[in-house]
Amino acid sequence: MKTKPVLEHADVKKILAAAVAHANKHEWAVTIAVVDDGGHLLGLERLDGAAPLSAHIAPAKAKTAAVSRRESKTQEDVINNGRYAFLSVPLLEGMLEGGVPVIINGEFIGAVGVSGVKSSEDAEIAKAGIDALSQP
């Protein structure tokens, strides 16, 4: 039987804190979601001023990144390049940039999704949160 790392509560708090700090530094009103490798919500922060819809989009982006094992931008690019049938893929509701998988020692253990600013900035915030895991 294989053993792999999993996101613990302390990890989720660390990701959220770093992502919130990055968003606050830029004065970006966003929602940040952290999910496990099955796309199940582990933590969510909706910052002051973030649109109510962002609280639905951020977890969807995270879930898409978790279950596909790729950044959600990958799916967005497939659709934007004309493969509209991809819209029918089950379980992938957040096919917009801003969902980033969490990979530890080559293992996909979850994802972070962000919504509220430009998609590239959403992804930047998610990556800032994930980067906190490698810091002591």
N, C-alpha and C positions, 0 to 999 in steps of 0.2 A: 504494500500500500504506500502511496506517495504522500509525503508531508509537504505542505506549502504554507507560506505566511498568510495571515489574514489581518484585515484592518480591525484594530481594537478601538475602544472608546477614546483612549488617549490620542491615538493616531488621528481619528476623526476631528477631535478638538484642535489638534495641532494644524491640520490641513485648513480647517475653517478659520482659525486665528490668523494664519499667514495670508490666506486669500483675502480676508476682511481687511487686514492691514494694507495689502497691496491696492485694493479697491479704494480704501479711504485716502491713501496717499495721493491718488489721482482724482479724488472726489467723484468716484463712479458709484451711482446708486444701482446695485445689482442684487440678485439672489444667487446664492452659492449652495449647491447640493453635493453631498458625498453619498455614494452607493457602494454596496459590496459587489462581488464578482457576478452575482445574479441580477444586479440592477435594483436591489432592495434598498430603500432609503435608510441611511444611517444618521445623517445629520443635515440640517438646513439652516441657513442664515439669510433672512431678507432684510437688507439694509434700509435705513430710512430713505424714503423717496423712491424706492424701487417699485416699479409697476406691479400691480397684483398679478398680471399674467406671467410675469417672470418667475413667480413661485410655482408655476406649472411647467414652464419651459425648461428651467434649470434641471429639475430631476429627470425630465424626458431626455435631455441631452446627455446627462450622466448615464442613464440606463442604456441609451444607444451605444455609448462608448464602451460600457461594461460588457454587454452581451455580444457586441460585434468584435470586441478586442481591438478596436481601432478608434482613432479620433473621429468624432462625429462629422468633421469636415469631409472625411473620405466619402461618406454617403451623400452629403450635399453636392460634392463635386461630380459624383456619378450621375445624379439627377440633372445638374446644370449642364452636363455634357450630353444630355438628350436621352438618357435611359430612364424614361418616365415610368416604365413598368416596375422599377425599383421601389416606387412609392407603395407598392402592395406588399412589401416584405413585412412579415409579422413581427411584432414587438419593437419595431423601430419607429418611434413617434417623434423623436427629437433629432431629425436629420439636418441640423444646422450646426455650423462651427461653434465651438464652445464646450464640447464634451471631450474630456481627455482621460484615457485609461491610466490607472495607477499600476505600475509594473515594478515589482521588487524581485531581484535575483532572477529575472527572466519570467516571473510568474505574474499573470494578470490577477490582481486581487481586488479591484474595484475601479471606480472612476469618479471624476469631479466634473460637474456641469455648472456653467455660469450663464446667466441671462440678464440683460439690462443695458448693455452698451453695444458698441460695434462688435460683431462676432469675433474679430481678431483680438479685440481687447478682452472679451469674455474668455477666450482661450488663454490669453496671457495671465489672467487672474487665476484660472484653474491650475496652470503650470506653476505659478508662484506658490500656491497651496501645496501642491505635490512636492515641490522642491524642499519644503520644510521637513519632510520625512527624512531627508538625508542629512539634516543638521542635528547636532546633539542637543 
